[in-house]
Amino acid sequence: MRKLKMKFIMLKSASDTRRKLLKLLIWTQVFFWSVSLFNIEQNPSQISSPSPSSVSSRDDYKFQDFNLSEWDTHQRIVLTDDTRSYFVSVGNASCYKKGTNLERSIADCVCLRGYYGRHCGIPRSAWESHFRHHPSDEAKLTPRSIPRRVIHGIQVNHEFDLLEARLHMLDGLVDAYLLLESNYSAYGSPKPLRFLERFKDGWMSEFQDKILYVFLSYFPKAGETNGWYADSYLRVFLGKSGLNLLERTRDDDIFLLLDADELPTPESILFLKLFDGWSEPVKFAFRWSVFGFFWLKAEDPGVLETLPLIGKLIQRERKEKVLYLYVACTLGMLSAVYDNNAVLLRKNVWTHTMLRGKVNNYTKTHQKIKSWTLGTSPHYAGHHCSWCYTPQDIQLKMSSAQRHDKPRWGDYPEKLDLFYIQGLVESGSWFDDTKPFIFVDREETEPDIYAPEYILQHDERYHYLLDLPNPSLDNQP
């Protein structure tokens, strides 16, 4: 029995070593793709402007007469400063107004519930995840007289409801959106410019002046044989082409890179705008929901749990899997270290030997690069609502997915059936017939944990994401 146990341990160790080497090779390859892929693409001629959409009843908005063929020459955003007052003097202290009990504050800042630090300006997400455990880092934080500006990069396909929520949630916080849309899916199939068509009809007209529309008019040649290349190229093009449309930027402005299904909390973004002293890059911790806020992604099973007989004997309480993503840094770091290649921020490759010289030059005039995490369970920095669509839009997502994210469920006709998809949503099952999700009872969950405030306030609009559908034979997808 002892020999058998030793043999099992040796096999497991060898397997772990092989997996680590394979992971190292894959990430090294991804890094080299990311560094070079933008330069090897030619600049194919852009397609002509599509026929005008239906006339909107609104008086005037940016995209009403938008000329697609001139997207990179005839739109600009000149960044301006926010002159609003966010702090008030109390004795010798500078207190964040929203986080301070001003009636009780006499000589120092007395914080309201959910805010911490000397200035009562650290939201719970940042406090519980980092500054509570690193007092020396908390001591470096100082209020800014002029807030940083936030440039938010995002690529879109058909996430209309989530973008609408984002624009409202981050109103007054994001100074410019770099919104990338392509007339090709990540798979390489031609597709309509769904967002541009809606913008031209007046959709989200009150926010259009803050949107810079970045148009990718071709599918990268290498993406035809490498789906991961196609996926990365979108972010590379977004950074390289979109940032050129901004004027009067500063090195300490924030670049925020998120996918359309990643919604940050407003207080986390405002903290980064209002304070100096935090290091970069910043990793956000997202609450990870699937199909809707009623299903939470569970941790992956351990090795023993996957074994046929032993797995059934192991009883372990299921825990949520928090999603950690590198999403923010300053424009200075993005430019000096990453050459405006946004995918390198996402991959967090600043420690790579190829970038050592750029990092050394950057830190001669800026603070030392040190990543940190903003958010922790249950005090998240945002919500990641994966596959959060109607069954019809889940079907569209499946057919649009890139080629090599295997298994590619859109390649299986039976998985595209709308009744099948509806059944997955109702039962909390996945396409491989597993049940990797934890049911979340809305009535027993704190509202700010369950879903973003804006979505909760518009219950009727977002009911399909807030409330688990009732299984019914008459329930039509």
Salt bridges, closest charged atoms under 4 A:
ASP16 OD2 - LYS12 NZ 3.19
ASP16 OD1 - ARG19 NH2 2.12
GLU70 OE1 - HIS74 ND1 3.65
ASP81 OD1 - ARG149 NH1 3.57
ASP81 OD1 - ARG250 NH2 2.98
ASP82 OD2 - ARG84 NH2 2.91
GLU128 OE1 - ARG132 NH1 2.69
ASP137 OD2 - HIS130 NE2 2.81
ASP137 OD1 - LYS140 NZ 3.74
ASP137 OD2 - LYS370 NZ 3.46
GLU138 OE2 - ARG118 NE 3.87
ASP161 OD1 - ARG461 NH2 2.67
GLU164 OE2 - ARG461 NH1 2.90
ASP175 OD1 - LYS273 NZ 3.09
GLU224 OE1 - LYS221 NZ 3.36
GLU247 OE2 - ARG76 NE 3.84
ASP251 OD2 - HIS366 NE2 3.74
ASP252 OD2 - ARG144 NH1 2.97
ASP252 OD1 - ARG250 NE 3.72
ASP253 OD1 - ARG149 NE 2.90
ASP259 OD1 - ARG235 NH2 2.94
ASP259 OD2 - ARG346 NH2 3.40
ASP261 OD1 - HIS384 ND1 3.46
GLU262 OE2 - ARG346 NH2 2.70
ASP276 OD1 - ARG144 NH1 2.76
ASP276 OD1 - ARG148 NH2 3.00
ASP300 OD1 - LYS297 NZ 3.26
ASP300 OD2 - LYS321 NZ 2.95
GLU305 OE1 - ARG316 NH2 3.27
ASP339 OD2 - LYS240 NZ 2.95
ASP411 OD2 - LYS406 NZ 3.91
ASP411 OD1 - ARG408 NH1 2.71
ASP459 OD2 - ARG442 NH2 2.68
ASP467 OD1 - ARG442 NH1 3.05
